[in-house]
Amino acid sequence: MPVIWRSEELKPGSDFSSIKKLVGTYEPFTEGAWGIDSAFYNPKRGESPYIQVNLCDVEILEMEGDVPAPQLVDDKFSYRINLSERTNTKWDTYLKACEALKLGLPDGVAGKRAIHERVAIGKGRRATTVLVPVALIVVKQVSPMEEVRQLFTSTNSVKVFKRACMLNPTIAKDDAILAKIADNSIFAELGAVIEGDTYKATIV
């Protein structure tokens, strides 16, 4: 590799290490250890343990400099934090961030949605960064019937409405509503009559 002597010729870091801010929903943590082929392997202590933070429904909010946002597979993103028994480490910083948000570790985070930001740790040769949760996003719980009403007003096609209801994960959990959708009695309940392939509201 040729030596680069001018700073403007340097390339930005990898896409994932250049993520400054993202929002995602927690999935359960995973535990693991870096093997002998890893840069984190310590020959004196053997394999180095880590915690893997797993997020789904991720949206990248901010990148470092002009680095383009990476393409995420299935909108999922995971990152690992080396475990440590000491303060002023990535693990210490992450724990304090979770405690500030009153996240119950390790099981209390699953399903919660949070904004993560990259923060700096240490100085000089020990300077590094880590992504930590900085704010929780309250996800409004919508009832299955509320979902049905929203879909009902978004179209007048019987086929489109019924298909959208069947594919909606909130509605799909309610067997009673699914039965009404299947036998078309849901239309009368919502104040509508079916006319061919469409329906028309009779209650304004």
C-alpha positions in Angstrom: 0.0 0.0 0.0 1.5 3.4 -1.0 2.1 6.0 1.8 -0.3 8.9 1.8 1.4 12.1 2.8 -1.5 14.6 2.4 -4.5 14.5 4.8 -7.0 15.4 2.1 -6.1 12.2 0.3 -7.1 10.0 3.2 -10.3 8.0 2.8 -13.1 8.2 5.4 -13.6 5.3 7.8 -15.8 2.3 7.0 -19.5 3.0 6.6 -20.5 1.4 9.8 -17.8 3.0 12.0 -18.9 6.4 10.5 -22.5 6.2 11.8 -23.0 9.1 14.2 -26.7 8.7 15.1 -29.4 6.1 14.4 -32.7 5.0 15.8 -33.6 1.3 16.2 -35.7 -1.2 18.3 -33.8 -3.4 20.7 -33.8 -7.2 20.2 -32.3 -9.4 22.9 -28.5 -9.1 23.5 -26.1 -11.8 22.4 -23.0 -12.8 24.3 -19.8 -14.0 22.6 -16.0 -13.9 22.6 -13.3 -12.7 20.2 -11.2 -15.7 19.0 -7.5 -15.9 18.4 -7.8 -14.5 14.9 -9.3 -11.3 16.2 -7.4 -8.0 17.0 -9.1 -8.1 20.4 -7.7 -11.4 21.3 -5.5 -11.2 24.5 -2.9 -14.1 24.7 -2.7 -13.6 28.5 -6.4 -13.8 29.2 -7.5 -15.9 26.2 -10.7 -15.1 24.3 -12.0 -11.6 25.0 -15.8 -11.6 25.8 -18.2 -9.1 24.3 -21.9 -8.2 24.3 -23.6 -7.8 20.9 -26.3 -5.1 20.8 -28.9 -6.1 18.2 -31.3 -3.6 16.7 -34.1 -3.9 14.2 -36.2 -1.4 12.2 -33.1 0.7 12.1 -33.0 4.2 10.4 -29.6 5.9 10.1 -30.0 9.5 11.1 -26.5 11.0 10.7 -23.2 10.0 9.2 -19.7 11.3 9.8 -18.6 13.8 7.1 -19.6 12.9 3.6 -19.6 9.2 4.1 -22.8 7.6 2.6 -25.0 5.6 4.8 -24.5 1.9 4.5 -27.1 -0.4 3.2 -28.6 -2.5 6.0 -29.9 -6.0 5.5 -33.5 -6.2 6.6 -33.1 -2.8 8.4 -31.1 -4.5 11.1 -27.8 -3.4 12.7 -25.6 -5.0 15.4 -22.5 -3.8 17.2 -20.3 -5.3 19.8 -18.9 -3.9 23.0 -16.0 -5.5 24.7 -16.8 -6.4 28.3 -14.7 -4.9 31.1 -14.6 -4.7 34.9 -13.2 -1.2 34.8 -14.6 2.3 34.6 -13.9 4.7 31.7 -14.3 1.9 29.2 -16.8 1.4 26.4 -18.8 -1.0 28.6 -18.9 1.5 31.5 -20.0 4.2 29.2 -22.8 2.0 27.7 -24.0 0.9 31.1 -24.2 4.5 32.4 -26.2 5.5 29.3 -28.7 2.7 29.8 -29.0 3.5 33.5 -29.7 7.2 32.7 -32.7 6.0 30.6 -33.7 3.5 33.3 -33.4 0.6 30.9 -33.5 -2.6 32.9 -30.5 -4.7 31.7 -30.3 -7.2 30.3 -33.9 -8.2 29.7 -35.7 -4.8 30.0 -34.5 -3.4 26.7 -36.1 -5.9 24.3 -38.8 -4.2 22.2 -37.9 -0.6 23.3 -37.0 1.9 20.6 -34.1 4.3 21.2 -32.0 6.9 19.5 -28.3 5.9 19.6 -25.4 8.4 19.3 -21.7 7.8 19.0 -19.8 9.3 22.0 -16.1 9.8 22.6 -14.2 8.0 25.4 -10.8 8.6 26.8 -8.0 10.9 25.5 -4.8 10.6 23.5 -3.8 7.0 22.5 -6.7 5.6 24.5 -9.3 7.7 22.7 -12.2 5.7 21.1 -15.9 5.9 20.5 -19.0 3.8 21.2 -22.7 4.0 20.3 -25.0 4.4 23.3 -28.7 5.0 23.7 -29.5 8.7 24.4 -33.3 8.9 24.2 -36.3 6.5 24.2 -39.0 6.8 21.7 -42.5 6.0 23.0 -44.3 3.8 20.4 -48.0 4.5 20.5 -50.0 1.3 20.9 -52.9 1.2 18.4 -55.7 -1.3 19.0 -56.7 -3.8 16.2 -60.0 -2.0 15.7 -58.2 1.4 15.3 -56.0 -0.2 12.6 -59.1 -1.5 10.9 -60.8 1.9 10.9 -57.6 3.5 9.4 -57.5 1.0 6.6 -61.3 1.3 6.1 -61.0 5.0 5.3 -57.9 4.6 3.1 -59.8 2.8 0.3 -63.2 1.7 -0.9 -62.1 -1.6 -2.5 -63.3 -4.6 -0.7 -60.4 -6.7 -1.9 -57.7 -4.1 -1.0 -59.2 -3.5 2.4 -59.5 -7.1 3.4 -56.0 -8.0 2.1 -54.5 -5.0 4.0 -56.3 -6.1 7.2 -55.0 -9.7 6.8 -51.4 -8.5 6.3 -51.5 -6.1 9.3 -49.6 -7.7 12.2 -51.8 -5.9 14.9 -55.1 -7.0 13.3 -53.8 -10.5 12.5 -53.5 -11.2 16.3 -57.3 -10.6 16.8 -59.2 -13.8 15.8 -62.6 -12.2 16.4 -61.9 -9.3 14.0 -60.4 -11.6 11.4 -63.6 -13.7 11.5 -65.7 -10.5 10.9 -63.4 -9.5 8.0 -63.7 -13.0 6.5 -67.5 -13.1 6.5 -67.9 -9.4 5.6 -69.8 -8.5 8.8 -67.1 -5.9 9.6 -68.6 -3.7 6.9 -72.0 -3.4 8.6 -70.2 -2.8 11.9 -68.3 0.1 10.3 -71.5 1.5 8.8 -70.9 0.5 5.2 -72.6 -1.6 2.5 -70.9 -3.6 -0.2 -71.7 -2.7 -3.8 -70.0 -5.1 -6.1 -66.2 -4.9 -5.6 -66.5 -1.7 -3.5 -68.1 -0.5 -0.3 -69.9 2.7 0.5 -70.3 4.3 3.9 -73.9 4.8 5.0 -72.9 6.6 8.3 -71.3 9.9 7.9 
